[in-house]
Amino acid sequence: MDASTGQTPTVIRLPFRTLLVLCGPAGAGKSTFVAQRFSSTVVVSSDHCRELVCDDASNQNVNRDTFDLFHYIINKRLWNGRFTVADSTALHAEARHKLLGLARRHGYCAALLIFNVPESVTNERNQRRARSVEAPVHSYHARLLQQTLLEAPHEGWDRIVLLGEDTRDVVVKIATGV
């Protein structure tokens, strides 16, 4: 029971051998969500990979190297039988398909967590962020999100969970085991 709302939070139950793919626009709260629920070793973040590659988490000029590293780390974690969270926007179908393929290759449950957050909210959050995103990106991501909401149910995910601003207080339970 949540003391502030008096409601029981939604519980998302996942097998240990799951690749949990976060999907949503910049500023949707994906990284904050996972930081509150998972240890840092479980989360593979495209921003962190970008920072490792060039010391600048916002440098979009190194995306090829960033995502080479991102997918390499995810592949190694799955190879070693570890529950893994992929933290990127994953708003392009090609990006989701690559992650889905990694999960399938390793016999993992493929779960997609879509952050359905309005553009007005991402714009507001962007203004408070230390590392802001250019304004046109929010409109672009909003359009991609709408396309994702249409496409994702037909992509072959084992589980799709949609989170909105009013449904963010969820508990993620991972089955124990290796």
C-alpha positions as CSV (number, residue, x, y, z in Angstrom):
1,M,0.0,0.0,0.0
2,D,1.4,3.4,-1.0
3,A,1.1,5.7,2.1
4,S,0.7,8.9,0.0
5,T,-2.1,7.6,-2.3
6,G,-3.6,4.8,-0.3
7,Q,-3.5,2.6,-3.4
8,T,-1.7,-0.7,-4.0
9,P,0.9,-0.2,-6.6
10,T,0.9,-2.3,-9.8
11,V,3.3,-5.1,-9.8
12,I,5.2,-6.2,-12.9
13,R,6.5,-9.7,-12.5
14,L,9.4,-10.8,-14.8
15,P,11.5,-14.0,-15.0
16,F,15.2,-13.6,-14.1
17,R,16.1,-14.3,-17.7
18,T,14.5,-11.1,-19.0
19,L,15.8,-8.3,-21.2
20,L,13.7,-5.3,-20.1
21,V,13.8,-2.7,-22.8
22,L,12.9,0.9,-21.8
23,C,11.2,2.9,-24.6
24,G,10.2,6.5,-24.5
25,P,11.1,10.1,-25.3
26,A,13.9,12.0,-23.8
27,G,12.8,13.4,-20.5
28,A,10.1,10.7,-19.9
29,G,11.8,9.6,-16.7
30,K,13.2,6.2,-17.9
31,S,16.6,6.6,-16.2
32,T,15.1,7.9,-13.0
33,F,12.6,5.0,-13.0
34,V,15.4,2.4,-13.3
35,A,17.7,4.2,-10.8
36,Q,15.0,3.9,-8.2
37,R,14.4,0.2,-8.8
38,F,17.6,-1.6,-10.0
39,S,21.3,-1.7,-9.1
40,S,23.5,0.2,-11.6
41,T,25.1,-3.0,-12.8
42,V,21.8,-4.3,-14.1
43,V,21.2,-1.2,-16.3
44,V,22.9,-0.7,-19.6
45,S,22.4,2.9,-20.5
46,S,23.1,4.4,-23.9
47,D,23.9,7.7,-22.3
48,H,26.5,6.0,-20.1
49,C,28.0,4.2,-23.1
50,R,28.2,7.5,-25.0
51,E,30.0,9.0,-22.0
52,L,32.4,6.1,-21.9
53,V,33.1,6.5,-25.6
54,C,33.8,10.3,-25.6
55,D,33.4,11.7,-22.1
56,D,30.2,13.5,-23.2
57,A,26.8,11.8,-22.6
58,S,25.1,14.3,-25.0
59,N,27.5,14.0,-28.0
60,Q,25.3,12.5,-30.8
61,N,28.3,12.4,-33.2
62,V,29.4,9.1,-31.6
63,N,26.2,7.2,-31.9
64,R,27.6,4.3,-33.9
65,D,30.3,3.6,-31.3
66,T,27.9,4.2,-28.5
67,F,25.4,1.6,-29.7
68,D,28.2,-0.8,-30.6
69,L,29.2,-0.7,-27.0
70,F,25.6,-0.7,-25.7
71,H,24.7,-3.9,-27.7
72,Y,28.0,-5.5,-26.8
73,I,27.5,-5.1,-23.1
74,I,23.9,-6.3,-23.3
75,N,25.0,-9.3,-25.3
76,K,27.6,-10.2,-22.7
77,R,25.2,-9.8,-19.8
78,L,22.7,-12.1,-21.6
79,W,25.4,-14.6,-22.4
80,N,26.2,-14.7,-18.7
81,G,22.6,-15.3,-17.8
82,R,21.9,-11.9,-16.1
83,F,18.7,-9.9,-15.8
84,T,19.3,-6.8,-17.9
85,V,17.7,-3.4,-18.4
86,A,18.4,-1.6,-21.7
87,D,18.0,2.1,-21.1
88,S,17.7,4.1,-24.4
89,T,14.9,5.8,-26.1
90,A,14.3,2.7,-28.4
91,L,11.7,4.8,-30.3
92,H,12.9,3.5,-33.7
93,A,11.6,0.1,-34.8
94,E,15.1,-0.9,-35.9
95,A,16.5,-0.2,-32.4
96,R,13.7,-2.3,-30.8
97,H,14.2,-5.1,-33.3
98,K,17.9,-5.4,-32.5
99,L,17.2,-5.6,-28.8
100,L,14.4,-8.1,-29.4
101,G,16.8,-10.2,-31.5
102,L,19.4,-10.2,-28.7
103,A,16.8,-11.5,-26.3
104,R,15.7,-14.2,-28.7
105,R,19.3,-15.3,-29.5
106,H,19.8,-15.9,-25.7
107,G,16.4,-17.5,-25.0
108,Y,15.3,-14.5,-22.9
109,C,11.9,-13.1,-22.2
110,A,11.7,-9.8,-24.1
111,A,9.8,-7.2,-22.2
112,L,9.1,-3.6,-23.5
113,L,8.3,-0.9,-21.0
114,I,6.9,2.1,-22.9
115,F,6.9,5.5,-21.2
116,N,3.8,7.1,-22.6
117,V,4.6,10.7,-21.5
118,P,3.1,13.8,-23.2
119,E,5.4,16.2,-25.0
120,S,4.4,19.0,-22.6
121,V,5.8,16.9,-19.7
122,T,9.0,16.1,-21.4
123,N,9.5,19.7,-22.4
124,E,9.0,20.8,-18.8
125,R,11.4,18.2,-17.4
126,N,13.9,19.1,-20.0
127,Q,14.1,22.7,-18.7
128,R,15.1,21.3,-15.3
129,R,17.7,18.8,-16.6
130,A,21.4,19.5,-16.3
131,R,21.8,17.9,-19.8
132,S,18.9,19.3,-21.8
133,V,17.7,18.2,-25.2
134,E,17.0,20.6,-28.0
135,A,13.3,21.6,-28.3
136,P,12.7,20.1,-31.8
137,V,13.8,16.7,-30.4
138,H,10.7,16.6,-28.2
139,S,8.3,17.0,-31.1
140,Y,10.2,14.4,-33.0
141,H,10.2,11.9,-30.1
142,A,6.5,12.6,-29.5
143,R,5.8,11.5,-33.1
144,L,8.0,8.5,-32.8
145,L,6.2,7.5,-29.5
146,Q,2.9,7.5,-31.3
147,Q,4.3,5.3,-34.0
148,T,5.8,3.0,-31.4
149,L,2.4,2.6,-29.7
150,L,1.0,1.4,-33.0
151,E,3.9,-0.8,-34.0
152,A,5.1,-2.4,-30.8
153,P,2.1,-4.8,-30.3
154,H,3.0,-6.4,-33.6
155,E,6.8,-6.8,-33.1
156,G,6.8,-10.1,-31.1
157,W,7.5,-8.9,-27.5
158,D,6.6,-11.4,-24.8
159,R,5.4,-8.5,-22.6
160,I,4.6,-4.9,-23.2
161,V,3.8,-2.6,-20.3
162,L,2.6,0.9,-20.9
163,L,3.4,3.5,-18.2
164,G,1.8,6.9,-18.1
165,E,2.2,9.8,-15.7
166,D,-0.5,8.3,-13.5
167,T,0.8,4.7,-13.5
168,R,4.5,5.2,-12.8
169,D,4.4,3.9,-9.2
170,V,4.9,0.3,-10.1
171,V,6.9,-2.4,-8.4
172,V,9.1,-4.6,-10.6
173,K,9.6,-8.1,-9.1
174,I,12.2,-10.3,-10.7
175,A,11.9,-14.1,-10.1
176,T,15.0,-15.4,-8.3
177,G,17.3,-17.8,-10.0
178,V,20.2,-17.9,-12.4
